[in-house]
Each structure stands twice: as C-alpha cells, then as structure tokens.
C-alpha cells in the first residue's frame, strides 16, 4: 500500500475486492509492532456481520477507496480474531497463510559438524 497514506484516513473508507465488488468499510487499521507501519485493516462486511482482516500490502488506496487484490469470498472467509485487540504473531501468520502471502522463513540452523556419518571409516 502507499506508504504516505495516514492510516487514520482509511477508517470509514469503502473497500472493494479485486473484481470491484464492494466488501464493506474500513473499521480499524492495525500497525506493525516493530515498524509502526499500517499492516492490516479490519473491514466491516455488513451491518450485523463480523469484520474481516485484510492485508494492506499489496492493497492500494485509489480514488478514496481501499482496493484489495483478493476475491470477496476469500476475504469474508478470513480467520475471525475479533476487533479492538492486538493481533498476535501467530494470528498474523494465520492471516498471511489464508491469503497465500509469503511470510519470512525462520533463519537457517547453523551448519555444524555433528560427528561422523554412519558407515564412514574412521581411518584417514
């Protein structure tokens, strides 16, 4: 998403899926704990329905609306963690997986010599 957009300006804006179908309105914006950058938005999908979390990257803010590059059905089927609470790292990983977005892999294990391989001779 455009980094120069103030996340407070997203609240109350309309949100559309990849096909231009209206999903709802932006209810809340969640910031990354480490960087403070906007990372997730909770979209109110209807008057009596729950909010759906959507990633702000790779979404775009165009003509005063949030354009989310996923299908409406996928967005409405996102894990429900409730709004107004902090998203845990585990919940964020669930959301990334739901949307098929890559998450940083864990760092590789150090390359250690853990001894001789089975069947190898000890004689040089």
N, C-alpha and C positions, 0 to 999 in steps of 0.2 A: 504494500500500500504506500501511497505517497507519504514520505516522512515529514513533510511540512504541514500536515493536517493536524490541527489541535483535536485530540480525542473528545474533548467536551463538545465540539461542533458536530460530532457524529450522533450524539444522543437525540432521539426523536426523528432521525432521518429515515427515509424509506430504504428498504433493502430488496434487491432483485437477484434472482438466480441467473445462471449462465444463459438461459433462454429468454430473459427479460420478464419472467413471471414474478409478480410481487410475492415476497416471502412474509414481510411484516415491517416492523420498525425497530431501529436500534434502541435497545433498552439500557444496556450498560456496556462499558468498554473496560477491558482488563489489560493492565500493563505488565510487562515482563519485570520480574523481581530484580534481575541483575541490571538491566539497561534502562528501565522506566519507559521503554517504547511500547506503543499500543500493540498488543499481540492477538487478542480475541475480542469478539463482540458477541453479546447476547442479543438475539433477535426475537422480539415478541411476535409470535406467529399468528396470533389471533386474540380476540377479546378474552376468551376463557381458556386459552391454551398456554402451555409452558413456553419458556424461552429456549431457543436453540443456539448453541455456541457455534460460531463460525470463525475461521482464521482470517485475520486482517491481511496477512501476506499469503496468497497473491491477490487478494481482493483489491478493488480500485474505488476511489471516490470520484464519481463522474456526474456532472450536472446536478450536484446537490444530493446524490443518492449513492448508496453503497452497492457496488456490483460484485457479486460473489460468484466465482467461476466453478460452481458446482450445481448439480440438479436439485430442485426443490425437495424431492423425495429424500435424497441423501441428507440434506440439511435438517429436515424435520425428524429424521431418524437418528440424529446425533445423540450421544450419551447425555443424559439429564443429570446435572450436578446441582441444580438449584442456582438461583442468582443471589447476589449480595454477599457471597462468601468468596474467600480466596480459593483459587484453583491450585491444587497440589501438583507437584511434578508428575505424579502417577496419573492424575486426571488429564493433564496436558498431553501426556504420551498416548493415552486412550483416544483423545481427540485427534492427534496427529495421525494415528493409525486409522481411525474412522475415515478421515479424508484422504488417506493414501499419501500423506506427505511424509517426506523423509525426516527422521529425527537423527541427531548426531549419534553415530555408533559409539559404544563405550571404547575407551582407549585400549589399544592392544596390550596384551600381557607382555611383561619383559621377556626377552629371549634369553633363557638361562640354559646352561648345560646341566641337566638333571641326572647325569650319570651315563653309563654305557647302555647302548641299545642291546636288547636281548639277542643272544646268538652271536654277538661280536666277540672275537677273540681279545683277550687282554694283552696278548703278546704283540709288540710293535712290529 
